Amino acid sequence: MKMRFVELAVGVFVLLGVAGLFYLAVQVSNITEYRDGDTYEVTAYFSNVGGLKVRAPVNISGVRVGRVADIRYDPEAFEAKVTLAIRSEHDYLPADTQASIHTAGLLGEQYVALEPGGDYDTLQDGDRILFTQSAVVLENLIGRFMTNMGDD
């Protein structure tokens, strides 16, 4: 009888551990935030997207307002075309909004940060964000630093 209780307790402990790992995996992968509801799409062109991925967050002042819907190379513009799906409740963004690729922390994931401008016209579905700033590539920074150090 005592052996049966120990086996049952170990089984429950293992099930709780598996459930905890599943919960952690769901929280880390942002599956719960995948559905953004009603959105409108705008595009932005970047010369370098670094490690930006589809479904990466789109933030304004640190608040998530959308997701990266698509990343493709445009052979006519010779740049990466990034499609941003922004929730419709944020339809007030000025037409001169700036988009830049930032990194969360030193080695964190990359996201698109939007900085609203001052234009009276707003971004509409299918519009293009004209003012962009590409990702900062750590290897390029190190290379520039080493080149400048060698000049002294």
Secondary structure, 3 states (H helix, E strand, C coil): CHHHHHHHHHHHHHHHHHHHHHHHHHHHHCHHHCCCCCEEEEEEEECCCCCCCCCCEEEECCEEEEEEEEEEEECCCCEEEEEEEEEHHHCCCECCCEEEEEECCCCCCEEEEEECCCCCCECCCCCEECEEECCCCHHHHHHHHHHHHHHC
